[in-house]
Amino acid sequence: MVLERPARAASSPLRAREKELPSPAPGMLLARVRACAVCRTDLQLCEGDIEARKLPVVPGHQAVGVVEQVGDGVAGWKAGDRVGAAWLAGACGVCIHCRAGRENLCEKAAFHGWDADGGFATHLTLRADFALRIPDAFDDLAAAPLLCGGIIGYRSLKRSGIAPGGRLGLYGFGASARLALQVARHWGCRVFVATRSLRERENAKALGAEWAGGYDDAPPVPLDAAVTFAPAGSVVRAALRALDRGGTVAINAIHLDKLPELPYRELWWERSLASVANFTRRDAEEFLELSARIPVRTAYETLPLEQANVALARLSEGDVEGAFVLVP
């Protein structure tokens, strides 16, 4: 399913195309896709909220598949291995950020579905050194939503500085927040959820949230940290107002409508705002190992690959519980 030019989700921006099956270049794997979860970033790229880097492009960066061919020079992978392709498709490995273990900040980093064709397809190629091993605890469908929403949610928790047993706010309650809540509860955190959806408030409580309300409702206690998932600056300000002194709001968004003007008193007392940019392979490995131990449970609805436009349109309307998973 190919994006040739961005357009509103309601206009079905993806087109079904037949492409010649590629052979993997040196250092690459060719995988048959078994499942690919749909992310809000896919929607933002397809609608043009995030500027395209390559057109046409195959979206999708939460793909689980099976290795079919191995390129020259690849060690540690063989045909038949289960493999995951996530958002980070590659980095230079030599810049100051990569050498410091912060490959998520590499200026030459590449991303599936943005710089390289992704998982809305029957097959994809990926760099072997950025391919992820999927824990046996998860089948293909359950594993797919972990590969962006789960990993970036985990990095967001780390960026927020939340400590075990702390008071955590989650603002917005989509697929990523659901997974982050389960990790936070495993760490013994008290979790407070803000969302517009009455249904999602009930879902949050069922997963262990102590309180759930609207964005303008104050949690019953000051928060040590918060993570915002909604792509709205007003939500960031609401989370900031709910912080205790010294707390941090981590903004889990690649696209935000704006950051509103705010009085300095809301930021004072050493409160902090932190953006969350991508993730590293170490984040992915840590989260997948942890998610298998907890174990994290994903919520998803499956659709055939050719209904990718339906998934985008329904996601834009908020008509999903958890994540959509496309199945070729």
ChimeraX attribute file (.defattr): number of C-alpha atoms within 10 A of each C-alpha:
attribute: neighborCount
match mode: 1-to-1
recipient: residues
	/A:1	23
	/A:2	22
	/A:3	23
	/A:4	15
	/A:5	16
	/A:6	22
	/A:7	18
	/A:8	16
	/A:9	21
	/A:10	14
	/A:11	11
	/A:12	19
	/A:13	20
	/A:14	25
	/A:15	14
	/A:16	14
	/A:17	10
	/A:18	10
	/A:19	8
	/A:20	5
	/A:21	11
	/A:22	11
	/A:23	14
	/A:24	19
	/A:25	16
	/A:26	13
	/A:27	15
	/A:28	21
	/A:29	28
	/A:30	24
	/A:31	28
	/A:32	23
	/A:33	26
	/A:34	22
	/A:35	30
	/A:36	35
	/A:37	31
	/A:38	29
	/A:39	24
	/A:40	20
	/A:41	22
	/A:42	19
	/A:43	24
	/A:44	21
	/A:45	21
	/A:46	29
	/A:47	23
	/A:48	14
	/A:49	17
	/A:50	17
	/A:51	12
	/A:52	19
	/A:53	14
	/A:54	15
	/A:55	15
	/A:56	15
	/A:57	23
	/A:58	26
	/A:59	29
	/A:60	28
	/A:61	31
	/A:62	28
	/A:63	36
	/A:64	30
	/A:65	25
	/A:66	20
	/A:67	22
	/A:68	18
	/A:69	19
	/A:70	22
	/A:71	19
	/A:72	12
	/A:73	10
	/A:74	16
	/A:75	11
	/A:76	7
	/A:77	18
	/A:78	15
	/A:79	13
	/A:80	13
	/A:81	14
	/A:82	23
	/A:83	25
	/A:84	27
	/A:85	32
	/A:86	31
	/A:87	25
	/A:88	25
	/A:89	24
	/A:90	23
	/A:91	20
	/A:92	14
	/A:93	16
	/A:94	11
	/A:95	15
	/A:96	12
	/A:97	16
	/A:98	18
	/A:99	12
	/A:100	10
	/A:101	14
	/A:102	17
	/A:103	25
	/A:104	21
	/A:105	17
	/A:106	19
	/A:107	12
	/A:108	13
	/A:109	17
	/A:110	18
	/A:111	21
	/A:112	25
	/A:113	29
	/A:114	27
	/A:115	19
	/A:116	22
	/A:117	24
	/A:118	29
	/A:119	34
	/A:120	31
	/A:121	27
	/A:122	18
	/A:123	22
	/A:124	24
	/A:125	28
	/A:126	24
	/A:127	18
	/A:128	23
	/A:129	16
	/A:130	18
	/A:131	21
	/A:132	18
	/A:133	17
	/A:134	24
	/A:135	18
	/A:136	10
	/A:137	15
	/A:138	18
	/A:139	12
	/A:140	24
	/A:141	23
	/A:142	18
	/A:143	28
	/A:144	32
	/A:145	32
	/A:146	31
	/A:147	26
	/A:148	26
	/A:149	27
	/A:150	26
	/A:151	29
	/A:152	27
	/A:153	27
	/A:154	28
	/A:155	22
	/A:156	30
	/A:157	25
	/A:158	14
	/A:159	21
	/A:160	24
	/A:161	17
	/A:162	24
	/A:163	16
	/A:164	14
	/A:165	14
	/A:166	18
	/A:167	22
	/A:168	30
	/A:169	29
	/A:170	27
	/A:171	28
	/A:172	25
	/A:173	25
	/A:174	20
	/A:175	26
	/A:176	26
	/A:177	27
	/A:178	25
	/A:179	26
	/A:180	24
	/A:181	28
	/A:182	23
	/A:183	22
	/A:184	23
	/A:185	19
	/A:186	17
	/A:187	14
	/A:188	14
	/A:189	22
	/A:190	20
	/A:191	27
	/A:192	26
	/A:193	26
	/A:194	26
	/A:195	23
	/A:196	15
	/A:197	14
	/A:198	12
	/A:199	10
	/A:200	21
	/A:201	21
	/A:202	14
	/A:203	16
	/A:204	26
	/A:205	15
	/A:206	10
	/A:207	15
	/A:208	16
	/A:209	23
	/A:210	16
	/A:211	17
	/A:212	26
	/A:213	19
	/A:214	17
	/A:215	19
	/A:216	16
	/A:217	12
	/A:218	17
	/A:219	21
	/A:220	11
	/A:221	11
	/A:222	16
	/A:223	26
	/A:224	23
	/A:225	30
	/A:226	31
	/A:227	32
	/A:228	28
	/A:229	24
	/A:230	22
	/A:231	18
	/A:232	18
	/A:233	17
	/A:234	19
	/A:235	22
	/A:236	25
	/A:237	21
	/A:238	19
	/A:239	28
	/A:240	25
	/A:241	18
	/A:242	23
	/A:243	26
	/A:244	17
	/A:245	17
	/A:246	14
	/A:247	24
	/A:248	25
	/A:249	33
	/A:250	27
	/A:251	28
	/A:252	27
	/A:253	20
	/A:254	15
	/A:255	16
	/A:256	17
	/A:257	11
	/A:258	11
	/A:259	12
	/A:260	12
	/A:261	9
	/A:262	11
	/A:263	8
	/A:264	8
	/A:265	9
	/A:266	16
	/A:267	19
	/A:268	11
	/A:269	12
	/A:270	12
	/A:271	19
	/A:272	17
	/A:273	19
	/A:274	14
	/A:275	16
	/A:276	20
	/A:277	15
	/A:278	22
	/A:279	22
	/A:280	22
	/A:281	20
	/A:282	13
	/A:283	16
	/A:284	23
	/A:285	16
	/A:286	14
	/A:287	22
	/A:288	25
	/A:289	15
	/A:290	16
	/A:291	24
	/A:292	16
	/A:293	12
	/A:294	12
	/A:295	15
	/A:296	23
	/A:297	17
	/A:298	20
	/A:299	16
	/A:300	19
	/A:301	14
	/A:302	16
	/A:303	18
	/A:304	13
	/A:305	21
	/A:306	17
	/A:307	17
	/A:308	25
	/A:309	20
	/A:310	17
	/A:311	28
	/A:312	27
	/A:313	18
	/A:314	15
	/A:315	19
	/A:316	17
	/A:317	11
	/A:318	11
	/A:319	12
	/A:320	16
	/A:321	17
	/A:322	19
	/A:323	25
	/A:324	26
	/A:325	30
	/A:326	28
	/A:327	22
	/A:328	18
